[in-house]
Amino acid sequence: MSIKLDKYSFQGPYLSIDKIKDRSGIYAVVCEVDNEFFLLDVGDISKLRKGIENNDPKKCWMKNNKGKLTFYIHRTLFLKQRGKDLIEQGLRELYQPVCGRD
């Protein structure tokens, strides 16, 4: 299964980060409540699993999770940093997640 955030397809859901490979990508932290999805955070990380595991906003995810916390990923292996930054910025502006960067 996957979800579409703007024009980007994100693979998931991952209920645990154990199955996420340490590759470059954009992560989406999603709260699922009664088949509705709420984006809590989105970010660009060079090593997905390690980055999600050690992420500072983790407390914010837990505080704002009102259902099932899941992770989705969009692989960006061949995208330069500027392209990754633009995707993250665009998703933050469109969805305004409650956690992460200001």
C-alpha positions in Angstrom: 0.0 0.0 0.0 1.1 3.6 -0.4 -0.2 7.1 0.1 0.0 10.1 -2.1 1.2 13.3 -0.6 0.8 16.1 -3.2 2.2 14.4 -6.4 4.6 12.1 -4.5 4.0 8.4 -3.8 5.1 7.3 -0.3 5.5 3.6 0.5 4.1 2.2 3.6 2.6 2.0 6.1 5.5 0.9 8.3 4.3 0.3 11.9 7.9 -0.2 12.9 11.1 1.3 11.6 12.8 -2.1 11.6 11.8 -2.8 8.0 12.9 0.6 6.7 16.3 0.6 5.0 18.9 3.1 5.8 18.8 4.9 2.4 18.2 8.4 1.4 14.6 9.5 1.4 11.8 11.6 2.7 9.8 10.3 5.6 6.2 11.1 6.5 4.9 10.4 10.0 1.2 9.8 9.8 -1.5 9.3 12.4 -4.4 7.1 11.3 -7.8 7.5 13.0 -10.9 5.8 11.7 -9.5 5.5 8.2 -8.5 9.1 8.1 -4.8 10.1 7.8 -3.2 13.1 9.5 0.4 14.1 8.6 2.3 14.8 11.8 5.7 15.4 10.4 7.7 15.2 7.1 11.5 15.4 6.6 14.4 14.6 4.4 17.1 12.3 5.8 20.1 10.6 4.3 19.6 7.4 6.4 15.9 6.9 6.9 15.8 4.3 9.7 18.6 5.8 11.7 17.2 9.3 11.2 13.7 8.4 12.2 14.9 6.5 15.3 17.0 9.5 16.5 14.6 12.2 15.5 14.1 15.1 17.9 10.4 15.7 17.2 9.6 12.1 18.4 8.0 13.5 21.6 5.7 15.7 19.4 4.7 12.7 17.4 3.6 10.8 20.5 1.9 13.8 22.0 -0.2 14.4 18.8 -0.9 10.8 17.9 -4.6 10.1 18.5 -4.7 6.7 16.7 -2.2 4.5 15.0 1.3 6.0 14.3 2.7 4.9 11.0 5.7 5.8 8.8 5.7 6.2 5.0 8.8 6.8 2.8 9.6 8.3 -0.5 12.9 7.2 -1.9 15.2 10.0 -3.3 18.4 8.0 -4.2 19.2 10.0 -7.3 17.9 13.4 -6.2 20.2 16.2 -5.3 19.8 18.0 -1.9 18.1 21.0 -3.4 15.4 18.8 -4.9 14.8 17.0 -1.6 14.6 20.3 0.2 12.0 21.5 -2.3 9.8 18.4 -1.8 10.0 18.7 2.0 9.2 22.5 1.9 6.3 22.0 -0.5 4.8 19.2 1.7 5.2 21.3 4.8 3.5 24.3 3.2 0.7 22.2 1.8 -0.1 20.0 4.8 1.3 22.1 7.7 2.3 19.2 9.9 2.2 20.0 13.7 5.7 18.5 14.3 9.1 19.2 12.9 10.6 22.4 11.5 9.0 25.8 11.8 
